[in-house]
Amino acid sequence: MKLHRFASFPPVLLFIILAAGLLAACAAISPSAAPVARTSQAAVAAQPEPIQGSVWVANEAGDSVSVIDAATNQVAATLKGIGGPHNLQVAPDGKTVWIVSGHDNLAVVIDAVAYTLLGTVATGTAPAHVVLTPDGSQAYVTNSGDDTVSVIDTVTFASIATIPVGKQPHGLRPSPDGKWVYVANMGDTTVSIIDTTSNTKIADVELGPTPVQVAFSPDGKFVYVSLNAENAISKIDTTQNTVVGKVRVGGGPVQLFVTPDNQYLLVANQGTAEVPSTTLSIIDTASFTSVATVETGQGAHGVVVEPSGQYAYVTNLFGDDVAVLDIATQKVVAKVATGLKPNGISFSSLLPAMAETDIVTYELTGGEGQEGGAVHDAHHEP
């Protein structure tokens, strides 16, 4: 009977009704997940890839080094037994890490993959910072107690030169081409320039009170110097070694780092133990003006930027942690607890080698004027 009534419709009208019904049915049963899936994929694509590598942190008051997994922002290993490590530096090839022991007057060399102790080299008194030339052939250590810089052959672990510089040398960095090392002399008002071929000081640049650290632009055209007592950053044109600018930042600036794209200069403002600063200043390098101030933690001291330029890592000296900063959003996205008084910081593109709970303890000998180069044992603790 229903077919009989259905058939009473004109054929064309019947066709239209049937077609409309089929379309409605398809729409009803068609999965609505297709556009949702496209949205989900777009959202996933917009998220940055996890950073692969490790962040090395010198815990000066904790006599230890923390190794942070950059992908998880978790401590992967703790290296103990290095007395008063003020600063450290990952070698350009990522295979070794050089650490200064202020307590033992040593440069300590660690295998970055196995965490084994490769050797030690005696430095001058109160070593502060260590850097390596871009080719990795020479290490330079500031001896703040002797007003000198030690030069070390990274293959033989032999000290090959001692260079007089200004008073209380502290931070230092090599030029991108490896021809020069600029040294901030915290005890006076200058930066000393070292020729890495002759390993001699060739000039001093007058700046202002308490230069603490230097940072090169990626193209090597400019050097930026933190003036701790003046709460300012000076800019040096390296072609003439003349000061071409100065900008105010937060209280007690210490370490500074230029992003790989040369867009920003990041400055950690430590302040003092009595009045700690809590900020990182972000300076636009083109205009040489401060464009942002970010709260990072108590006593922001060290800063490093990983090679992709997505994240910066800041040691908070009085907070015993490291802040992870998303540079694009200018927001801290993680805090990582470290040892006591985290100071120097460096990034390695190599993945951390151990589980989170692993602890390595070294037994150091040498120092105090003794010749280095000896290899010592390490003990692994659960």
C-alpha positions as CSV (number, residue, x, y, z in Angstrom):
1,M,0.0,0.0,0.0
2,K,2.8,2.4,0.8
3,L,4.4,1.7,-2.6
4,H,1.1,2.3,-4.2
5,R,0.8,5.8,-2.6
6,F,4.5,6.5,-3.3
7,A,3.9,5.7,-6.9
8,S,1.2,8.3,-7.1
9,F,3.9,11.1,-7.1
10,P,5.1,12.4,-10.4
11,P,8.4,10.6,-11.4
12,V,10.5,13.8,-11.3
13,L,9.2,14.8,-7.9
14,L,9.7,11.3,-6.6
15,F,13.3,11.4,-7.7
16,I,13.9,14.7,-5.9
17,I,12.4,13.4,-2.7
18,L,14.5,10.3,-2.8
19,A,17.7,12.2,-3.6
20,A,17.0,14.6,-0.7
21,G,16.4,11.7,1.6
22,L,19.7,10.0,0.7
23,L,21.7,13.2,1.2
24,A,20.1,13.7,4.6
25,A,20.9,10.2,5.6
26,C,24.6,10.5,4.4
27,A,24.9,13.7,6.4
28,A,23.5,12.0,9.5
29,I,25.9,9.1,9.4
30,S,28.9,10.9,8.0
31,P,31.6,11.1,10.7
32,S,32.0,14.7,12.0
33,A,35.5,13.8,13.1
34,A,37.0,14.9,9.7
35,P,37.2,18.6,10.4
36,V,38.0,17.9,14.0
37,A,40.9,15.8,13.0
38,R,42.2,18.5,10.7
39,T,42.0,21.0,13.6
40,S,43.8,18.6,15.9
41,Q,46.6,18.0,13.4
42,A,47.0,21.8,13.0
43,A,47.2,22.2,16.7
44,V,49.8,19.5,17.0
45,A,51.8,20.9,14.2
46,A,51.8,24.3,15.9
47,Q,53.5,22.9,19.0
48,P,57.4,23.2,18.9
49,E,59.4,20.0,18.9
50,P,61.0,19.1,22.2
51,I,64.6,20.3,22.4
52,Q,67.1,17.5,22.2
53,G,70.2,18.0,24.3
54,S,71.4,18.6,27.8
55,V,72.0,21.7,30.0
56,W,75.0,21.6,32.3
57,V,74.9,23.7,35.5
58,A,77.7,24.4,38.0
59,N,76.4,24.4,41.5
60,E,79.1,26.4,43.3
61,A,78.0,26.0,46.9
62,G,76.9,22.4,46.3
63,D,80.3,21.2,45.0
64,S,78.4,19.6,42.2
65,V,77.2,19.8,38.6
66,S,73.6,19.1,37.5
67,V,72.9,17.7,34.0
68,I,69.4,18.5,32.8
69,D,67.6,16.7,30.0
70,A,66.4,19.5,27.8
71,A,63.5,17.4,26.4
72,T,61.9,16.8,29.8
73,N,63.4,19.6,31.9
74,Q,64.4,17.0,34.5
75,V,67.8,16.5,36.2
76,A,69.3,13.4,34.5
77,A,72.5,13.2,36.5
78,T,74.3,14.9,39.4
79,L,78.1,15.0,39.4
80,K,79.7,15.4,42.8
81,G,83.1,16.0,44.2
82,I,84.2,19.1,42.3
83,G,85.0,21.8,44.9
84,G,83.4,25.2,44.3
85,P,82.6,24.9,40.6
86,H,82.0,28.5,39.5
87,N,81.6,28.0,35.8
88,L,81.7,25.4,33.1
89,Q,81.8,25.1,29.3
90,V,80.7,22.4,26.9
91,A,83.4,21.9,24.2
92,P,82.4,22.8,20.6
93,D,82.1,19.2,19.6
94,G,80.0,18.4,22.7
95,K,82.2,15.5,23.7
96,T,83.8,17.1,26.8
97,V,82.8,19.5,29.5
98,W,85.4,21.8,31.1
99,I,84.7,22.9,34.7
100,V,86.7,25.2,37.0
101,S,87.1,24.2,40.6
102,G,87.6,27.4,42.6
103,H,88.3,25.4,45.7
104,D,91.1,23.3,44.2
105,N,92.5,25.7,41.6
106,L,91.8,23.2,38.8
107,A,90.3,22.9,35.4
108,V,88.4,19.6,35.4
109,V,87.6,17.8,32.2
110,I,84.6,15.4,32.0
111,D,83.5,13.0,29.2
112,A,80.1,14.4,28.3
113,V,78.8,11.0,27.2
114,A,80.0,8.6,29.9
115,Y,80.5,11.2,32.7
116,T,84.0,9.8,33.3
117,L,86.7,12.1,34.6
118,L,89.3,12.6,31.8
119,G,91.8,14.7,33.7
120,T,92.6,17.9,35.6
121,V,94.9,20.8,34.9
122,A,96.3,23.1,37.5
123,T,95.3,26.8,37.0
124,G,96.1,30.0,38.8
125,T,94.5,31.2,42.0
126,A,90.7,31.4,42.2
127,P,89.8,30.3,38.7
128,A,86.5,31.9,37.7
129,H,85.5,31.1,34.1
130,V,86.6,28.7,31.3
131,V,86.0,28.9,27.5
132,L,87.2,27.0,24.5
133,T,88.2,28.3,21.1
134,P,85.6,27.4,18.3
135,D,88.0,24.7,17.0
136,G,88.3,23.3,20.5
137,S,92.1,23.3,20.5
138,Q,92.7,25.7,23.4
139,A,90.9,26.4,26.7
140,Y,91.2,29.7,28.5
141,V,90.7,30.1,32.2
142,T,90.5,33.4,34.1
143,N,92.5,33.4,37.4
144,S,90.8,36.1,39.4
145,G,93.3,35.8,42.3
146,D,96.4,36.2,40.0
147,D,95.1,38.7,37.4
148,T,96.0,36.2,34.7
149,V,94.5,33.9,32.1
150,S,95.7,30.3,31.8
151,V,95.9,28.8,28.3
152,I,95.5,25.0,28.1
153,D,96.1,22.5,25.2
154,T,92.9,20.5,25.1
155,V,94.6,17.4,23.7
156,T,97.6,17.1,26.1
157,F,96.0,18.9,29.1
158,A,99.2,20.9,29.3
159,S,99.2,24.5,30.4
160,I,100.9,26.3,27.5
161,A,100.8,30.0,28.5
162,T,99.9,32.4,31.4
163,I,98.8,35.8,30.2
164,P,98.7,38.9,32.5
165,V,95.5,40.9,32.1
166,G,93.5,43.4,34.2
167,K,92.6,43.2,37.8
168,Q,90.4,40.2,38.9
169,P,89.5,38.8,35.5
170,H,86.2,37.1,35.5
171,G,84.1,36.3,32.4
172,L,85.5,35.8,29.0
173,R,84.5,34.6,25.5
174,P,86.2,33.8,22.2
175,S,85.3,35.6,19.0
176,P,83.3,33.5,16.5
177,D,86.4,33.2,14.2
178,G,88.6,32.2,17.2
179,K,91.1,34.9,16.7
180,W,90.5,36.8,19.9
181,V,89.4,36.3,23.5
182,Y,87.8,39.2,25.3
183,V,88.2,39.2,29.1
184,A,86.1,41.2,31.6
185,N,88.3,42.5,34.4
186,M,85.9,42.8,37.4
187,G,88.5,44.5,39.6
188,D,88.9,47.5,37.4
189,T,87.1,49.2,34.5
190,T,88.4,47.4,31.4
191,V,88.1,44.5,29.0
192,S,91.4,42.9,27.9
193,I,91.8,41.5,24.4
194,I,94.0,38.4,23.8
195,D,95.4,37.3,20.5
196,T,94.9,33.5,20.4
197,T,97.7,33.0,17.9
198,S,100.5,34.6,20.0
199,N,98.5,34.2,23.3
200,T,99.4,37.7,24.4
201,K,97.3,40.6,25.5
202,I,97.1,43.2,22.7
203,A,94.8,45.9,24.1
204,D,92.6,47.0,27.0
205,V,89.2,48.8,26.3
206,E,88.0,51.2,29.0
207,L,84.4,50.7,29.9
208,G,83.1,51.5,33.4
209,P,82.9,50.0,36.9
210,T,82.9,46.2,37.4
211,P,82.8,44.5,34.0
212,V,81.7,41.0,34.7
213,Q,81.1,39.1,31.5
214,V,81.2,39.5,27.7
215,A,79.1,38.2,24.8
216,F,79.8,38.3,21.0
217,S,77.3,38.9,18.3
218,P,77.1,35.8,16.1
219,D,78.8,37.8,13.2
220,G,81.6,38.9,15.6
221,K,81.0,42.6,14.8
222,F,80.1,43.6,18.4
223,V,80.9,42.6,21.9
224,Y,78.5,43.3,24.8
225,V,79.8,43.7,28.3
226,S,77.9,43.7,31.6
227,L,78.8,46.5,34.0
228,N,77.6,45.1,37.3
229,A,78.1,48.2,39.4
230,E,76.5,50.5,36.9
231,N,73.5,48.3,36.0
232,A,74.3,48.7,32.4
233,I,75.5,47.0,29.2
234,S,78.2,48.5,27.0
235,K,78.5,47.7,23.3
236,I,81.9,47.5,21.7
237,D,82.5,47.8,17.9
238,T,85.2,45.1,17.4
239,T,86.6,46.7,14.2
240,Q,88.0,49.7,16.2
241,N,87.5,48.3,19.7
242,T,85.6,51.4,20.7
243,V,82.5,51.8,22.8
244,V,79.5,52.7,20.6
245,G,76.6,52.4,23.0
246,K,75.3,51.8,26.5
247,V,71.9,50.7,27.8
248,R,70.5,50.4,31.3
249,V,69.2,47.0,32.6
250,G,68.2,45.5,35.9
251,G,70.2,45.5,39.2
252,G,73.6,43.8,39.1
253,P,73.8,42.3,35.6
254,V,76.1,39.4,35.3
255,Q,76.0,36.9,32.4
256,L,74.6,37.7,29.0
257,F,74.0,35.8,25.7
258,V,73.0,36.8,22.2
259,T,70.4,34.7,20.4
260,P,71.5,32.7,17.4
261,D,69.5,34.9,15.0
262,N,71.3,38.0,16.4
263,Q,67.9,39.6,17.3
264,Y,68.1,39.7,21.1
265,L,70.7,40.1,23.8
266,L,69.6,38.4,27.1
267,V,71.0,39.7,30.3
268,A,70.7,38.0,33.7
269,N,70.3,40.5,36.5
270,Q,71.5,39.0,39.8
271,G,71.5,41.9,42.2
272,T,73.1,41.1,45.6
273,A,72.4,38.6,48.4
274,E,70.9,41.3,50.4
275,V,68.8,42.8,47.6
276,P,68.6,40.1,44.9
277,S,67.3,40.9,41.5
278,T,64.8,38.5,39.9
279,T,64.8,39.5,36.2
280,L,66.2,38.9,32.8
281,S,66.5,41.9,30.5
282,I,65.8,41.4,26.8
283,I,67.6,43.9,24.5
284,D,66.9,44.4,20.9
285,T,70.3,44.3,19.2
286,A,69.4,46.5,16.2
287,S,68.1,49.4,18.2
288,F,70.2,48.5,21.3
289,T,67.2,49.2,23.6
290,S,65.6,47.2,26.3
291,V,62.3,45.8,25.0
292,A,61.2,43.5,27.8
293,T,61.9,42.4,31.4
294,V,61.0,38.9,32.5
295,E,60.8,37.5,36.0
296,T,63.0,34.4,36.2
297,G,63.8,33.8,39.9
298,Q,66.0,34.9,42.8
299,G,69.4,36.1,41.7
300,A,69.4,35.5,38.0
301,H,73.0,34.8,37.2
302,G,74.0,32.6,34.2
303,V,72.2,32.4,30.9
304,V,72.6,30.3,27.8
305,V,70.4,29.9,24.6
306,E,70.1,26.5,22.9
307,P,71.1,26.4,19.2
308,S,67.5,26.6,17.7
309,G,66.9,29.8,19.6
310,Q,63.6,28.7,21.1
311,Y,64.6,28.5,24.7
312,A,67.0,30.2,27.2
313,Y,68.1,28.7,30.5
314,V,68.8,31.0,33.5
315,T,70.5,30.0,36.7
316,N,68.9,31.6,39.8
317,L,71.8,31.8,42.2
318,F,69.6,32.4,45.3
319,G,66.7,30.2,44.3
320,D,68.8,27.0,43.6
321,D,67.0,26.4,40.3
322,V,67.1,27.0,36.6
323,A,64.4,28.9,34.8
324,V,63.4,27.7,31.2
325,L,62.4,30.7,29.2
326,D,60.3,30.5,25.9
327,I,62.0,33.4,24.0
328,A,59.1,33.9,21.6
329,T,56.5,34.3,24.3
330,Q,58.9,35.7,26.9
331,K,57.5,33.5,29.5
332,V,59.1,31.0,31.9
333,V,57.7,27.6,31.1
334,A,59.5,25.5,33.7
335,K,61.7,25.6,36.8
336,V,64.3,22.9,37.5
337,A,65.7,22.4,41.0
338,T,69.5,22.1,41.0
339,G,72.2,22.0,43.7
340,L,73.1,24.9,45.9
341,K,74.0,28.3,44.3
342,P,73.8,27.3,40.6
343,N,76.2,29.6,38.7
344,G,77.7,28.9,35.3
345,I,75.6,27.2,32.6
346,S,76.2,25.6,29.2
347,F,74.2,23.7,26.6
348,S,75.2,20.5,24.8
349,S,73.4,19.0,21.8
350,L,74.2,15.6,23.1
351,L,71.5,13.7,25.0
352,P,72.1,13.1,28.7
353,A,73.5,9.6,29.3
354,M,72.0,8.6,32.6
355,A,68.7,8.1,34.4
356,E,67.3,10.8,36.7
357,T,68.5,9.3,40.0
358,D,72.1,8.6,38.9
359,I,74.9,10.3,40.9
360,V,78.6,10.3,40.0
361,T,81.2,11.2,42.6
362,Y,84.7,12.1,41.7
363,E,87.9,12.1,43.7
364,L,90.1,14.9,42.6
365,T,93.8,15.4,43.3
366,G,96.2,18.0,42.1
367,G,95.6,21.7,42.2
368,E,97.1,24.2,44.5
369,G,99.9,24.8,42.1
370,Q,100.5,21.1,41.2
371,E,100.7,19.9,37.6
372,G,97.5,18.5,36.2
373,G,96.7,16.0,33.6
374,A,96.0,13.0,35.9
375,V,93.0,10.8,35.5
376,H,91.0,9.9,38.6
377,D,88.3,7.5,39.6
378,A,84.6,8.1,39.7
379,H,82.0,6.3,41.9
380,H,78.5,5.8,40.8
381,E,75.8,5.9,43.5
382,P,72.1,4.9,43.1
